[in-house]
Amino acid sequence: MHPKLILSLTLAGLLVVFIIQNVAVVEIRFLFWTMSMSRALMMFFLIAIGIVIGWSLHSIKTHKNHRADPKVSSAKKEQL
């Protein structure tokens, strides 16, 4: 079997085990809002939000660095 297929099946199996073990419903209260959802779904949303925030901050930092030092971006264009 191919290593990628084995890795994909292993990760899918671990995901199923994770979801089965975290089906308990938790209540989330934030300011005036109250929400109930499964623990696995809550963790998925938190990870997704963290990825989006991290990607956004990285993009902002990269954009500021390119604007601050135009020689870097022109040097990259010359290399291409």
C-alpha positions as a Markdown table, in Angstrom:
| # | Residue | x | y | z |
|---|---|---|---|---|
| 1 | Met | 0.0 | 0.0 | 0.0 |
| 2 | His | 1.0 | 3.6 | -0.5 |
| 3 | Pro | 2.3 | 5.5 | 2.5 |
| 4 | Lys | -0.1 | 8.5 | 1.8 |
| 5 | Leu | -3.1 | 6.1 | 1.8 |
| 6 | Ile | -1.9 | 4.5 | 5.1 |
| 7 | Leu | -1.4 | 7.9 | 6.7 |
| 8 | Ser | -4.8 | 9.2 | 5.5 |
| 9 | Leu | -6.6 | 6.1 | 6.8 |
| 10 | Thr | -4.8 | 6.3 | 10.1 |
| 11 | Leu | -5.7 | 10.0 | 10.5 |
| 12 | Ala | -9.3 | 9.3 | 9.5 |
| 13 | Gly | -9.5 | 6.5 | 12.1 |
| 14 | Leu | -8.1 | 8.8 | 14.8 |
| 15 | Leu | -10.6 | 11.5 | 13.9 |
| 16 | Val | -13.5 | 9.0 | 14.2 |
| 17 | Val | -12.2 | 7.9 | 17.6 |
| 18 | Phe | -11.8 | 11.6 | 18.7 |
| 19 | Ile | -15.4 | 12.4 | 17.6 |
| 20 | Ile | -16.8 | 9.3 | 19.4 |
| 21 | Gln | -15.0 | 10.2 | 22.6 |
| 22 | Asn | -16.1 | 13.9 | 22.5 |
| 23 | Val | -19.8 | 13.7 | 21.8 |
| 24 | Ala | -20.8 | 15.3 | 25.1 |
| 25 | Val | -22.7 | 18.5 | 24.8 |
| 26 | Val | -21.1 | 21.5 | 26.4 |
| 27 | Glu | -22.7 | 24.9 | 27.1 |
| 28 | Ile | -20.7 | 27.9 | 26.2 |
| 29 | Arg | -21.6 | 31.3 | 27.7 |
| 30 | Phe | -20.1 | 34.5 | 26.4 |
| 31 | Leu | -21.5 | 37.9 | 27.6 |
| 32 | Phe | -25.2 | 37.7 | 26.8 |
| 33 | Trp | -25.1 | 34.6 | 24.5 |
| 34 | Thr | -25.5 | 31.0 | 25.5 |
| 35 | Met | -24.8 | 28.2 | 23.1 |
| 36 | Ser | -24.8 | 24.4 | 23.3 |
| 37 | Met | -22.7 | 22.1 | 21.0 |
| 38 | Ser | -20.7 | 19.0 | 21.0 |
| 39 | Arg | -17.2 | 19.2 | 22.4 |
| 40 | Ala | -15.6 | 17.9 | 19.2 |
| 41 | Leu | -17.4 | 20.6 | 17.1 |
| 42 | Met | -16.4 | 23.3 | 19.5 |
| 43 | Met | -12.7 | 22.2 | 19.3 |
| 44 | Phe | -12.9 | 22.1 | 15.5 |
| 45 | Phe | -14.2 | 25.7 | 15.5 |
| 46 | Leu | -11.6 | 26.9 | 17.9 |
| 47 | Ile | -8.8 | 25.3 | 15.8 |
| 48 | Ala | -10.2 | 26.8 | 12.6 |
| 49 | Ile | -10.4 | 30.3 | 14.2 |
| 50 | Gly | -6.8 | 29.9 | 15.4 |
| 51 | Ile | -5.6 | 29.0 | 12.0 |
| 52 | Val | -7.4 | 31.9 | 10.4 |
| 53 | Ile | -6.0 | 34.4 | 13.0 |
| 54 | Gly | -2.5 | 33.0 | 12.6 |
| 55 | Trp | -2.7 | 33.1 | 8.8 |
| 56 | Ser | -4.0 | 36.7 | 8.9 |
| 57 | Leu | -1.3 | 37.9 | 11.3 |
| 58 | His | 1.4 | 36.2 | 9.2 |
| 59 | Ser | 0.0 | 37.9 | 6.1 |
| 60 | Ile | 0.0 | 41.3 | 7.8 |
| 61 | Lys | 3.5 | 40.9 | 9.0 |
| 62 | Thr | 4.8 | 39.7 | 5.6 |
| 63 | His | 3.0 | 42.6 | 3.9 |
| 64 | Lys | 4.5 | 45.2 | 6.3 |
| 65 | Asn | 8.0 | 43.8 | 5.8 |
| 66 | His | 7.7 | 44.0 | 2.1 |
| 67 | Arg | 6.5 | 47.6 | 2.3 |
| 68 | Ala | 9.2 | 48.6 | 4.7 |
| 69 | Asp | 12.0 | 47.2 | 2.7 |
| 70 | Pro | 11.3 | 47.6 | -1.1 |
| 71 | Lys | 14.8 | 46.3 | -1.9 |
| 72 | Val | 13.7 | 42.8 | -0.8 |
| 73 | Ser | 10.8 | 42.6 | -3.1 |
| 74 | Ser | 12.8 | 44.1 | -6.1 |
| 75 | Ala | 15.6 | 41.6 | -5.4 |
| 76 | Lys | 13.1 | 38.7 | -5.5 |
| 77 | Lys | 11.7 | 40.0 | -8.8 |
| 78 | Glu | 15.2 | 40.1 | -10.3 |
| 79 | Gln | 15.9 | 36.5 | -9.2 |
| 80 | Leu | 12.8 | 35.4 | -11.2 |
